[in-house]
Amino acid sequence: MIRFEKVSKRYRGTSKPALSDVEFDVQRGEFVFLVGASGSGKSSCLRLILREDTASDGRVVVLGRDVRGLSTRKVPYFRRHIGSVFQDFRLLPNKTVFQNVAFSLQVIGSSRAFIQQSVPEALALVGLAGKEKRLPHELSGGEQQRVAIARAIVNRPQILLADEPTGNLDPGTSIDIMQLLARINAGGTTVVMATHEAGFVDQMQRRVIELSGGVVVRDERHGGYGDTSGLPVLTPETVKGAAATAALTAVLELQKQIASSGDTGPVEPLPEPVEPPAPQPDAVLPPVAVVRDAPVASESVRAEEQTSDAGAPSSEPDTGTRGIPITPADIDLTDIDGLGAADRLGLGRRDDDEVGPTA
Protein backbone atom coordinates (compact mmCIF):
# COMPACT_ATOMS: atom_id res chain seq x y z
CA MET A 1 0.00 0.00 0.00
CA ILE A 2 2.76 2.46 1.03
CA ARG A 3 6.50 1.79 0.82
CA PHE A 4 9.46 4.02 1.69
CA GLU A 5 12.78 2.79 0.24
CA LYS A 6 15.81 4.57 1.76
CA VAL A 7 14.02 7.90 1.52
CA SER A 8 15.83 11.14 2.32
CA LYS A 9 14.41 14.64 2.13
CA ARG A 10 16.38 17.87 2.28
CA TYR A 11 14.71 21.26 2.22
CA ARG A 12 16.36 24.25 0.64
CA GLY A 13 18.15 26.48 3.13
CA THR A 14 18.53 23.81 5.83
CA SER A 15 21.76 22.07 6.74
CA LYS A 16 20.19 18.93 8.20
CA PRO A 17 17.91 16.58 6.23
CA ALA A 18 14.29 16.33 7.35
CA LEU A 19 14.39 12.59 6.59
CA SER A 20 17.40 10.30 6.27
CA ASP A 21 17.30 6.76 4.80
CA VAL A 22 13.74 6.13 5.99
CA GLU A 23 12.40 2.66 5.23
CA PHE A 24 9.01 1.12 6.09
CA ASP A 25 6.03 -0.67 4.52
CA VAL A 26 2.37 -0.08 5.35
CA GLN A 27 -0.02 -2.87 4.38
CA ARG A 28 -3.65 -2.61 3.34
CA GLY A 29 -6.03 -2.03 6.25
CA GLU A 30 -3.34 -1.10 8.80
CA PHE A 31 -3.71 1.68 11.36
CA VAL A 32 -0.25 3.22 11.79
CA PHE A 33 0.84 5.95 14.20
CA LEU A 34 3.79 8.16 13.24
CA VAL A 35 5.21 9.51 16.49
CA GLY A 36 8.15 11.63 17.60
CA ALA A 37 9.00 15.12 18.79
CA SER A 38 8.19 18.20 16.72
CA GLY A 39 10.53 18.37 13.73
CA SER A 40 11.24 14.64 13.75
CA GLY A 41 9.92 14.15 10.20
CA LYS A 42 6.33 12.96 10.70
CA SER A 43 4.69 15.62 8.54
CA SER A 44 7.40 15.26 5.90
CA CYS A 45 6.44 11.58 5.54
CA LEU A 46 2.79 12.50 5.03
CA ARG A 47 3.64 15.17 2.45
CA LEU A 48 5.69 12.65 0.48
CA ILE A 49 2.84 10.11 0.53
CA LEU A 50 0.39 12.75 -0.70
CA ARG A 51 2.93 13.90 -3.29
CA GLU A 52 2.99 17.46 -1.98
CA ASP A 53 6.78 17.01 -1.96
CA THR A 54 9.14 14.57 -3.64
CA ALA A 55 12.02 12.70 -2.04
CA SER A 56 15.57 13.99 -2.50
CA ASP A 57 16.81 10.38 -2.55
CA GLY A 58 15.15 6.98 -2.47
CA ARG A 59 11.67 5.95 -3.58
CA VAL A 60 8.17 6.47 -2.21
CA VAL A 61 5.75 3.91 -3.65
CA VAL A 62 2.04 4.46 -3.00
CA LEU A 63 -0.66 2.15 -4.37
CA GLY A 64 1.91 0.52 -6.61
CA ARG A 65 3.16 3.78 -8.15
CA ASP A 66 6.49 5.54 -7.65
CA VAL A 67 5.09 8.98 -6.83
CA ARG A 68 8.20 10.81 -8.04
CA GLY A 69 7.46 9.51 -11.55
CA LEU A 70 4.00 11.08 -11.61
CA SER A 71 3.75 14.04 -13.94
CA THR A 72 2.20 17.20 -12.52
CA ARG A 73 -1.01 16.71 -14.49
CA LYS A 74 -1.47 13.17 -13.10
CA VAL A 75 -1.10 14.15 -9.43
CA PRO A 76 -4.77 15.22 -8.99
CA TYR A 77 -5.91 11.83 -10.33
CA PHE A 78 -3.54 10.06 -7.93
CA ARG A 79 -4.84 12.08 -4.95
CA ARG A 80 -8.39 10.88 -5.56
CA HIS A 81 -7.34 7.64 -3.85
CA ILE A 82 -6.03 9.39 -0.72
CA GLY A 83 -7.97 11.37 1.88
CA SER A 84 -6.25 13.84 4.19
CA VAL A 85 -7.23 15.45 7.50
CA PHE A 86 -5.31 18.24 9.21
CA GLN A 87 -5.17 19.92 12.59
CA ASP A 88 -6.78 23.15 11.37
CA PHE A 89 -9.88 21.67 9.62
CA ARG A 90 -9.47 23.83 6.44
CA LEU A 91 -13.21 24.28 5.86
CA LEU A 92 -14.73 26.82 3.47
CA PRO A 93 -16.20 29.35 5.96
CA ASN A 94 -19.07 30.61 3.79
CA LYS A 95 -20.25 27.18 2.64
CA THR A 96 -22.58 24.81 4.45
CA VAL A 97 -21.57 21.45 5.85
CA PHE A 98 -23.07 19.75 2.78
CA GLN A 99 -21.26 22.08 0.38
CA ASN A 100 -17.91 21.61 2.14
CA VAL A 101 -18.13 17.84 1.79
CA ALA A 102 -19.54 17.99 -1.75
CA PHE A 103 -16.69 20.22 -2.90
CA SER A 104 -14.15 17.40 -3.07
CA LEU A 105 -16.51 15.46 -5.38
CA GLN A 106 -17.30 18.46 -7.57
CA VAL A 107 -13.66 19.16 -8.41
CA ILE A 108 -13.27 15.64 -9.84
CA GLY A 109 -16.43 15.89 -11.93
CA SER A 110 -18.76 13.58 -9.98
CA SER A 111 -22.38 13.59 -11.11
CA ARG A 112 -25.02 15.47 -9.16
CA ALA A 113 -26.80 12.17 -8.44
CA PHE A 114 -23.64 10.64 -6.98
CA ILE A 115 -22.99 13.73 -4.85
CA GLN A 116 -26.55 13.75 -3.50
CA GLN A 117 -26.18 10.09 -2.50
CA SER A 118 -22.60 10.08 -1.19
CA VAL A 119 -22.50 13.26 0.90
CA PRO A 120 -25.37 12.30 3.25
CA GLU A 121 -23.81 8.83 3.67
CA ALA A 122 -20.47 10.35 4.66
CA LEU A 123 -22.12 12.80 7.06
CA ALA A 124 -24.13 9.97 8.65
CA LEU A 125 -20.94 7.95 9.10
CA VAL A 126 -19.25 10.79 10.99
CA GLY A 127 -22.35 11.57 13.08
CA LEU A 128 -23.48 14.79 11.41
CA ALA A 129 -26.77 13.75 9.78
CA GLY A 130 -29.26 16.59 10.15
CA LYS A 131 -26.59 19.30 10.17
CA GLU A 132 -26.14 19.58 6.40
CA LYS A 133 -27.22 23.23 6.22
CA ARG A 134 -25.10 24.59 9.06
CA LEU A 135 -22.10 26.84 8.47
CA PRO A 136 -18.72 26.03 10.04
CA HIS A 137 -18.99 28.80 12.65
CA GLU A 138 -22.21 27.22 13.92
CA LEU A 139 -20.38 23.98 14.79
CA SER A 140 -18.14 22.99 17.69
CA GLY A 141 -14.47 22.23 17.06
CA GLY A 142 -15.14 18.51 17.17
CA GLU A 143 -17.99 18.84 14.66
CA GLN A 144 -15.79 20.88 12.31
CA GLN A 145 -13.18 18.13 12.41
CA ARG A 146 -15.93 15.60 11.62
CA VAL A 147 -16.83 17.66 8.55
CA ALA A 148 -13.17 17.59 7.49
CA ILE A 149 -13.10 13.80 7.93
CA ALA A 150 -16.34 13.40 5.95
CA ARG A 151 -14.82 15.48 3.15
CA ALA A 152 -11.73 13.26 3.20
CA ILE A 153 -13.64 9.97 2.97
CA VAL A 154 -16.60 10.91 0.74
CA ASN A 155 -14.65 9.79 -2.34
CA ARG A 156 -14.00 6.43 -0.62
CA PRO A 157 -10.20 6.64 -0.60
CA GLN A 158 -7.98 3.63 -0.03
CA ILE A 159 -5.71 5.63 2.30
CA LEU A 160 -6.52 8.26 4.94
CA LEU A 161 -3.69 10.51 6.15
CA ALA A 162 -4.25 12.39 9.41
CA ASP A 163 -1.77 15.04 10.57
CA GLU A 164 -2.41 15.84 14.26
CA PRO A 165 -6.22 15.62 13.79
CA THR A 166 -6.87 16.03 17.54
CA GLY A 167 -4.30 18.78 18.12
CA ASN A 168 -6.87 21.59 18.53
CA LEU A 169 -9.49 19.57 20.40
CA ASP A 170 -10.27 18.98 24.06
CA PRO A 171 -9.60 15.48 25.48
CA GLY A 172 -13.22 14.30 25.36
CA THR A 173 -13.71 15.42 21.75
CA SER A 174 -10.34 13.92 20.80
CA ILE A 175 -11.56 10.52 21.98
CA ASP A 176 -14.64 10.85 19.76
CA ILE A 177 -12.44 11.61 16.74
CA MET A 178 -10.18 8.64 17.51
CA GLN A 179 -13.22 6.39 17.75
CA LEU A 180 -14.37 7.65 14.36
CA LEU A 181 -10.97 7.01 12.75
CA ALA A 182 -11.01 3.49 14.20
CA ARG A 183 -14.40 2.84 12.59
CA ILE A 184 -13.17 4.13 9.23
CA ASN A 185 -10.16 1.84 9.51
CA ALA A 186 -12.46 -1.09 10.35
CA GLY A 187 -14.21 -0.47 7.03
CA GLY A 188 -10.97 -1.31 5.21
CA THR A 189 -9.33 2.11 4.83
CA THR A 190 -5.62 2.28 5.63
CA VAL A 191 -5.02 5.04 8.21
CA VAL A 192 -1.66 6.73 8.79
CA MET A 193 -1.77 9.26 11.63
CA ALA A 194 0.94 11.62 12.86
CA THR A 195 0.30 12.49 16.49
CA HIS A 196 1.63 13.73 19.83
CA GLU A 197 -1.24 12.06 21.71
CA ALA A 198 0.77 9.55 23.74
CA GLY A 199 -2.29 8.36 25.67
CA PHE A 200 -4.15 7.16 22.58
CA VAL A 201 -1.08 5.48 21.14
CA ASP A 202 -0.33 3.65 24.39
CA GLN A 203 -3.88 2.41 24.90
CA MET A 204 -4.84 1.51 21.32
CA GLN A 205 -1.70 -0.62 20.83
CA ARG A 206 -1.54 -0.34 17.04
CA ARG A 207 1.57 -0.22 14.88
CA VAL A 208 3.94 2.60 15.86
CA ILE A 209 6.70 4.09 13.70
CA GLU A 210 8.84 6.47 15.75
CA LEU A 211 11.05 9.09 14.13
CA SER A 212 13.84 11.11 15.72
CA GLY A 213 15.85 13.66 13.77
CA GLY A 214 14.46 12.33 10.48
CA VAL A 215 15.47 8.72 11.21
CA VAL A 216 13.21 5.77 12.01
CA VAL A 217 14.31 4.63 15.46
CA ARG A 218 11.48 2.17 16.13
CA ASP A 219 8.90 0.24 14.11
CA GLU A 220 6.76 -1.81 16.48
CA ARG A 221 3.56 -3.79 16.06
CA HIS A 222 1.09 -3.25 18.91
CA GLY A 223 3.43 -0.60 20.33
CA GLY A 224 3.16 2.36 22.68
CA TYR A 225 4.27 5.95 22.27
CA GLY A 226 7.68 5.51 23.89
CA ASP A 227 9.77 8.49 25.01
CA THR A 228 7.51 11.46 25.81
CA SER A 229 10.27 13.82 26.95
CA GLY A 230 10.12 15.76 23.68
CA LEU A 231 6.37 16.38 23.88
CA PRO A 232 4.95 19.79 24.79
CA VAL A 233 3.83 20.03 28.41
CA LEU A 234 0.06 20.31 28.59
CA THR A 235 -2.17 20.98 31.57
CA PRO A 236 -3.87 17.64 32.25
CA GLU A 237 -7.62 17.48 32.63
CA THR A 238 -8.50 16.25 36.10
CA VAL A 239 -11.53 14.16 35.25
CA LYS A 240 -12.56 13.08 31.77
CA GLY A 241 -15.84 11.62 33.01
CA ALA A 242 -17.83 8.49 32.24
CA ALA A 243 -18.43 9.49 28.62
CA ALA A 244 -14.72 9.67 27.80
CA THR A 245 -14.07 6.36 29.56
CA ALA A 246 -16.89 4.62 27.69
CA ALA A 247 -15.80 6.04 24.33
CA LEU A 248 -12.20 4.96 24.85
CA THR A 249 -13.38 1.47 25.83
CA ALA A 250 -15.31 1.32 22.55
CA VAL A 251 -12.16 2.25 20.63
CA LEU A 252 -10.14 -0.46 22.33
CA GLU A 253 -12.78 -3.13 21.73
CA LEU A 254 -13.03 -2.14 18.09
CA GLN A 255 -9.27 -2.32 17.69
CA LYS A 256 -9.28 -5.88 19.06
CA GLN A 257 -11.97 -6.75 16.53
CA ILE A 258 -9.90 -5.31 13.68
CA ALA A 259 -6.75 -7.12 14.82
CA SER A 260 -8.52 -10.48 14.84
CA SER A 261 -10.22 -10.14 11.46
CA GLY A 262 -8.19 -7.61 9.46
CA ASP A 263 -7.03 -8.41 5.92
CA THR A 264 -3.55 -7.11 5.16
CA GLY A 265 -3.00 -8.93 1.89
CA PRO A 266 -1.14 -7.55 -1.13
CA VAL A 267 -2.49 -4.50 -2.92
CA GLU A 268 -3.03 -4.26 -6.65
CA PRO A 269 -1.16 -1.26 -8.08
CA LEU A 270 -3.09 1.66 -9.51
CA PRO A 271 -3.57 1.51 -13.27
CA GLU A 272 -1.82 4.05 -15.44
CA PRO A 273 -3.84 7.26 -15.05
CA VAL A 274 -6.02 8.03 -18.05
CA GLU A 275 -8.47 10.78 -18.79
CA PRO A 276 -11.65 9.88 -16.87
CA PRO A 277 -14.83 9.48 -18.94
CA ALA A 278 -17.57 12.04 -18.63
CA PRO A 279 -19.68 11.31 -15.53
CA GLN A 280 -23.03 9.65 -16.11
CA PRO A 281 -26.04 11.41 -14.55
CA ASP A 282 -27.28 8.26 -12.85
CA ALA A 283 -23.90 6.78 -11.92
CA VAL A 284 -24.03 5.17 -8.49
CA LEU A 285 -21.14 3.55 -6.66
CA PRO A 286 -21.30 1.19 -3.66
CA PRO A 287 -21.97 2.94 -0.35
CA VAL A 288 -19.23 3.86 2.08
CA ALA A 289 -18.15 0.85 4.12
CA VAL A 290 -19.75 0.97 7.55
CA VAL A 291 -19.12 -1.30 10.52
CA ARG A 292 -22.54 -2.43 11.66
CA ASP A 293 -21.68 -4.51 14.70
CA ALA A 294 -18.87 -2.40 16.15
CA PRO A 295 -19.16 -1.48 19.83
CA VAL A 296 -20.75 1.88 20.52
CA ALA A 297 -20.50 4.17 23.50
CA SER A 298 -22.97 3.80 26.35
CA GLU A 299 -26.09 5.92 26.87
CA SER A 300 -24.05 8.14 29.19
CA VAL A 301 -21.84 8.99 26.23
CA ARG A 302 -24.83 10.03 24.16
CA ALA A 303 -26.19 12.14 27.01
CA GLU A 304 -22.89 13.97 27.46
CA GLU A 305 -22.57 14.53 23.70
CA GLN A 306 -26.04 16.06 23.60
CA THR A 307 -25.18 18.55 26.33
CA SER A 308 -21.86 19.41 24.69
CA ASP A 309 -23.44 20.42 21.36
CA ALA A 310 -24.03 24.12 21.97
CA GLY A 311 -27.30 25.55 20.72
CA ALA A 312 -28.71 22.54 18.85
CA PRO A 313 -30.34 19.22 19.74
CA SER A 314 -28.20 16.16 19.10
CA SER A 315 -28.87 14.17 15.96
CA GLU A 316 -26.12 11.58 16.34
CA PRO A 317 -27.13 8.52 14.30
CA ASP A 318 -26.17 4.91 14.78
CA THR A 319 -22.95 4.42 12.81
CA GLY A 320 -24.62 1.56 11.00
CA THR A 321 -27.08 3.82 9.14
CA ARG A 322 -26.95 4.11 5.38
CA GLY A 323 -27.46 7.88 5.37
CA ILE A 324 -30.42 10.22 5.77
CA PRO A 325 -32.09 11.31 2.50
CA ILE A 326 -32.23 15.05 1.96
CA THR A 327 -34.01 17.19 -0.58
CA PRO A 328 -31.55 18.18 -3.34
CA ALA A 329 -33.52 21.32 -4.17
CA ASP A 330 -32.85 22.75 -0.71
CA ILE A 331 -29.08 22.64 -1.10
CA ASP A 332 -27.01 24.67 -3.56
CA LEU A 333 -23.84 22.99 -4.68
CA THR A 334 -20.67 25.08 -4.68
CA ASP A 335 -20.00 26.93 -7.93
CA ILE A 336 -16.40 26.11 -8.82
CA ASP A 337 -16.29 27.30 -12.42
CA GLY A 338 -14.41 30.44 -11.45
CA LEU A 339 -11.71 28.69 -9.42
CA GLY A 340 -8.21 27.87 -10.59
CA ALA A 341 -6.73 24.40 -10.37
CA ALA A 342 -4.86 25.12 -7.13
CA ASP A 343 -7.98 26.50 -5.42
CA ARG A 344 -10.04 23.50 -6.51
CA LEU A 345 -7.64 21.16 -4.79
CA GLY A 346 -7.39 23.23 -1.61
CA LEU A 347 -3.79 24.20 -2.41
CA GLY A 348 -4.20 27.93 -2.17
CA ARG A 349 -0.47 28.57 -1.78
CA ARG A 350 0.37 26.77 -5.02
CA ASP A 351 0.28 28.38 -8.46
CA ASP A 352 -2.21 26.99 -10.97
CA ASP A 353 0.61 26.33 -13.44
CA GLU A 354 2.45 24.23 -10.87
CA VAL A 355 -0.59 22.09 -10.11
CA GLY A 356 -1.57 21.57 -13.73
CA PRO A 357 -4.95 20.52 -15.10
CA THR A 358 -7.32 18.61 -12.82
CA ALA A 359 -8.71 16.23 -15.42
C-alpha positions, 0 to 999 in steps of 0.5 A: 500500500505504502512503501518508503525505500531509503528515503531522504528529504532535504529542504532548501536552506537547511543544513540537516535533512528532514528525513534520512534513509527512511524505510518502512512498509504499510499494508492494506487495512493497517492503522499506523501511528507516526510519532516523535517530537516536533521536527522529527519528520512525521509531517514530511512523511505524510507530504511525500505520501500525498505527493505534496513534496518529492524525495531527494533520494530513495523511492516512495511507492504508494498504491503501486506507483512511484510517486516521483514519476507522476507528472504534474497533471497526473497528481490530482488523479492520484490524490483521488485515492487518498484522503487527508485530514489536518489539525486546522480543519481547512473548511470553506467558511461561507459554505454549508456542511453539505457544500464543504463535503460535496466540494471534493466530489465536484472538483473531480467531476462527480455527477449530481446524483452521486454527490446527492447520494454520497455526501449524506452517507459520509455525514451519517458515518461521521455523526453529522446527519441533520446538520447539512445546512449549518455553516462552520462557525455554527459547529463545535471544534469537534464537529468541524473536524468531523466535517473535514473527515467526511470530506476526506472519505466521501470519495471512498479513498484507499488511504486516509492521512491524518496530521495531528487531527486532535491537536486543537481539540479537548480530550473528550472530543479527541476521543470521539475523533479517535473512535471515528478514525477506528471505525473508518479503519475497520471499514478497510481504509488504511489510516496513517496518523501523525500524532503527539497524543501519547495516551491514545497510542499507548492504549490503542496498541496499534503499529507505531513508527517512531522518528527522531531527527528524520530517522526511524528509530522504532517500528513496532507492532502493537506498540506504545508511544515511547519516550515522551520527553520531547512532547509539549507540556500540557495541563492535564484534565483532572476528570474526563468523566464516564463518557470519555471512559466509555468512548475509549473502551469502545475504541479499544474493543473495536481495535481488538476486533480489527486485529482479529479479522483484518485483511492485510494482503497484497495491494493491486497497483493503480492503473496508469492514469487516463483521462476519466470518462464524462460522468453519467447522470445516474452513476451510483457507486457502492456505499461507504463501508460501515461497521454495523456490529462495532461497539458503541459508546454507552447511553451516558456517552450520548447524554454527554454529547447532547449537552456538549453540542451548543445551541442545537439538539443532538442528531447523532445517528447509529454508525450503521445507518446508510445515510439520511435522504435530503431534498436536493432542491434545498441545497445549492452545490458550490459553484467552482467554475471560477476557481483555478486548479490550485484552489479547486484542490485546496492548495491555495499557496500553489500556483495553478501552473504548478498544479496543472490541469485537474482532469 
